Amino acid sequence: MSLRPRRRPSATAALAVALVPALLAGCTLMGRDRGAAPPTGDAMARSVQPEYRKDDTWAYSLGGEEVIEKVIDVTPEGHVLWAATDGRRWEAFPDPLLPPARSIPEAGPQITRLFTPSALGDLTLFPLRAGRAVEYRTDLASANDGRIERAVEHTCEVRGPRQVTVPAGAFTAVEVFCQRGGRFETLYYAPEVRNTVMELRDVDGRMEKKELMAYRPAPGGEAAPTVPDPDQVTTATAEPLAGTPTPSATSAVVSESLDTPTAVATAAPAPAAATASPAPAADRVSLAPAPAGGWTLQLAALSTEAAARQAWSRWQGKVGSVMPGAEPRIEQGGGLWRLTTGSFRDSTAANATCARLQKAGVQCFAKES
């Protein structure tokens, strides 16, 4: 399949593409065979810190647009320089789960992230192991005067292997959940493509989804995932990622061009073993009625209702110390289960309570209910 953006890039994006050689207009990206996701244990065993090479290329779907991300260089220190067809350029550690270390805009000041701790070994989750967690802080500083503009606390935890189906194919990925200054995101890293295959972010109360469409390693690098011979392939046994609309079995028609949708999925009956029986009433988190006020506090946005209930069980004591009698609300929307609590008449009251919760060790942000 020829790799070319679906829509004509803007002038800013065109400048960014100039950094990405003409290979972007004519290279072939490879999709993964949907018929055989690797064993879950194998994905964990192979989830070591990736190595990147110049010209490694990934194509993603983000907000209905195709975005191509490409490695344009690797510095002697091991930092990776990236360019994308949406105009972004950035420098990053060789760890796709960390935010960029520095933005390199076409115009305006560069923004640098100062990490605390600063050593990559203290920041990275690699090699990925279920339960492994890291905490760190980033200070956003202008490269012009070094002035700190914003500090963000980050906590990330490896959840474990998950079966994920995206336009590029079926993968056994490793799920990583992060809280970044009250914002939540879930990342799915697949070792065979050395990058995330899906990212879910809660952006001001709505879910933003980024999915891998295709991938091509640099020439002379590791072999590309095999493209299935027939265009129509079937995943008969891959279980879906909990909380997403992907069916347990899909029949997907994969296009050979990124100019058209790369996959059209049709649901098939789910196997009986995959049907979860309702939890006993005693085990369920009681859901409070909708808040009477105009504002509430969101504590998490998770991929399953069970994960949201578990999160409330962990944080209930701390929340109760700040908000006596607080009850959880768990609502599904856009593929995520959102955990909220409290009712406030305005944003000022909600943000003041959120600040107290954060001091108690619970991340949150105020949102209109």
N, C-alpha and C positions, 0 to 999 in steps of 0.2 A: 504494500500500500504506500502510495506517495504521501509524504508528510507536507501538508501546507495548511495554513490557518483557514478556518471556515469563512471568516470575514476579513475584509481588508483592514490591516492594522492602522491605527492613528499615526500621525507624524511622530509622536513621542515613541510609540512602539516601534516604528520603522527605524528610528535611531538605535534603539536597543538591539533590534535584529541585525543591524550592521555589525555588531560585535560578534554575532553568531554567524560563522561563514556560510557560504551558499549551500553547504551541506543540508541546512535546515529546509531548503526548498526542494530537495530531491532525494533525501535519504529514505531508507525503508525502515520503518519501525515494526517490531515483531510483537504480536499478541501471544499470550500463553495458551496452551492447549487446555480447554475447559474440562476435559474429561478426567483429569487425574491430578488432584491436589495432593501434595506430599503429606505423609503422616504428621500428626500434630507434634509429636515429640521430636521429629526430625527438624521442624521449623525452629524450635527452641534451641536445639543443639547447634544449628548453623547460624544463629543470630549473634554473630560477633561483629565488632565495629567494622563497617564497610570501608573499602578503599575505592576511590574515584579516579577516573582518568579523563583527560581532556577529550571532549566530544561525546561523552556519555549523555544520552538524551532520553527524556521522558515526556510523554504527552498526557495531559490531564483534562478532565472536564470540570469546570468550575463555574457555577452560576449560568449554565447554558452556553458558555464559551469554551473553546479549546485554548488551552494555554500550554505552550511548549517550553520546558525548562531544560537548559543545557549547561554542562560544565565547560567553561571556556578556558580554564587554566587551573593548575594546582601549584601553590607556592612552595618554595623550598621548605618552609615551616610546616607544610601539610595542610594549610588552609585551602578551601575550595572556593573558586570564583565562579559565579553563576550569572546567566542572563536568561531572560524570559521574553516571550513575544508580547506580553502585556506591558512591556516597558521597564520592568523591574531589573535591577542588577544588585547583587549583594555578595558579601564575603561571609563564609561560614566555616565552623569546625567540620571535620569529616564525620558528622553525626546528624542524621536527618531529623532527630527528635528534639534537637536544640534550636532555639530561635537564631536568626542570623546574627553574626558578630558585628556587621557593619553594612549599612545601606550605601549604595553608590548611585545616587540619582543623576539623571541627565542634567538637571539644573537645581540650584538651591544647595543648602548645607548638607554635608554627609552626617549621618547619625550613627554613633558608635554605641554598642552595648558593652558595658563593663560588667563582667561576671564576678560574683563573690560566692564561693571561692573561685579563683581564676584558673586553676589547673584543670585541664580536660578530664583527667582521671577522677576528679572529685565531682564532675558535672554529669558525666555520661552514665547511661543505664546499661551500656554494653559491657560484657556479653549479657544478653537479655535472659533473666531468670524470673519466674513467677514470684511475686512478692517483693522484688527488689525495688527500692525507692530512692529518690534523691530530692534534696531541697537546695535551692540557691536563689540568689537575688540578682536582678539585672538593673543597672542604672543607665538610662538613656541619656547620652551626652552629645552635644553638638560638637562636631569636629573643628568648628571655627574657634570657639572660645573655651571648650571643655565644660561648659555649664551643664549641670545635671538638670534635666527637664522632667524626668519621671522615674520613680523606682517601682519595680514590680517584683513581688514574691512568687516563686514558682515551686510547685510540688508535683512530682510525677511518679507514677507507680506502674510496674509491669503487671498486667492482669493475667496473661497467659495466652495460649494459642486459640485462634478462632478461624473458622471457615468463612471466607469472604468471596463473594462473586461481584466483579466489577466489569466494565466493558472490555478490559484487556483479558479477562478470563477468571478462572477459579483459583484461589490461592489459600494456603494455610498461612495466615499472618499472625503476628504477635500483637495483642492489644495493649496499648499504653494509655493510661488516663492521666491527664494533667489539669491542674488548676493554675491559672496564670492571672494573679491579681484580681480574683473574683470572676474571671472568665473560665470557661470549661472547654476542653477539647479531648477527643478520643482519636488516637492515631493507630493505624494498622500497618505494621512494618512487615514486608515480605523479603526474606533474605535472597531469594532468587533474582529479584530486581534491584536489590540494594537500596531500597527506598520505600516510602509509604505507598500502599495501593489504595488506601482510602483514609480521609481525614474528616471528622465531624466536629464542627465548632458551633457553639452557641453564641450568636452575634446579636446582642440586644433583643433577646427573646425569640429569635428565629434560628433555625438550623441551617448552617452552610455546609454543603457536602462537596468534597473534592475527590474525584475518582480517577484511577489510572485508566487511560485508553490504550496506550501502547508504550513500548520501551525498546531502545536500541543501545547496546553497549558500544563503547568506542571501538573502532577497527583495531584488531589485534588484542582486544580485551577478552573477557570471558564469553563463552558462546551465548548467543541469544536464545531465549526460550523458543521452543519449537512451535511453528505455526501449524495448526491442524490442516491436513490435506483437503478435506471437503470444507466448504464454507459453512455448512450447517453442522454444528456439533451439539452434543447433549451432555449435561451433567446430571447423572442419574442418582448420585448418592451424596453429593456435597450438601452438608447442612447449612442453612442460612445463618448469617450473623444475626444474633438475637436483637430484636427491636428494629430491623430494617425490613422493607417490603419484599426483599429477595425471596422467592419461593424455595422450598427444600429441593425441588428438582426443576430445572429450567430447560427449555429448548430455545437456543439462541441462534439467531442468524447474524453472522459477523460480516460486516462490510469490509471490502478490501481497500476502501478509501476513507480518510478522515473527513472528507467533505460531506459525508452522510452519517447518520447515527450508526455507531459501530456495533450496537447489539440491540435486538428486540427480543425481550423475554416474555414467555408465555407460561403462566403458572400451571403446574401439574399437581396432582393430589399429593399431599405430604404423607410420609410414612407414619404409620400408627405410633411407632416408637418415639417419634419426634413431638408428639402431641403431649403437652404438659397438662396435668390435671390441676385444677384450681387448688391453691393453698388452703389449708383449713382456716376457718374464720379466726381462730385464736392466733394464727401466725401472721395474719394480714395486718398491715399498718392501717389504722382507722384514718380515713380521709376526712379532713375538716371541710365544712362548706366553703363555698367561694367567699373570698374576703369582702367585707362590706365597704371598706375604704378603697381608695383609688390606687394604692401602692402595696406591694408585698416584697419579700426578700427571697431571691432564688439562691438555693444552697448548692444545687448540682443539676446537671443534665446528663443522664446516663442511658446506656443502650438497652437496659431491661428494667422492668418494674421491680424485680427481685433486688437488683443492685441499688435502686433508689430506696427500697425498704431497709436494706442493710446499712446504707449511708445514714439514714435517720436513726437507726439503732445505735450507731457509733457516736453520733453528734447530739443525741437527745439530751444528755446530761448537761453538756456545755450550753446548748441553746436554752434549756430550762433555767440555767443560772442567770441568764440575761433577760429572758422572756418567760417568766413563770406561766405555766399553763399553755404554752405554745403547742399547737398541733400541726402535723404535716399535711400538706396537700401534694398528691402525686398525680400529674396529668400527662397524658401522652399527646405528642404533636410533632409532626415532621420527622418521625423515626426516632425520637428521643423521649425519655421519661423525665420530666422536670420536677424536682423536689423544691417546693416553696413553703414558706411559713409566715405568719403574721399578717396584720392588716393595718395600714397607716393612711392617714388623711392626706399626706402630701409627701413629696420626695425628701424634704428636709428631715422629717421624723424618721422616714425609712432609712436614709443614709446615716443618721446618728445612731440608730440601733445596729445597723450593719457594722459600723466602726467598732462598737462594743463587742459584737460577735467575733470580729476578726481579732481583737485583743484576746478573746477567750480561746482562739485557735480554730475558728470556723470561718472558712472563706464564704463570701456572699456578695451579692450586688442587688441594689434596689431596682425594681422594674414596675411598670404600670400593670395592674391586674385587669 
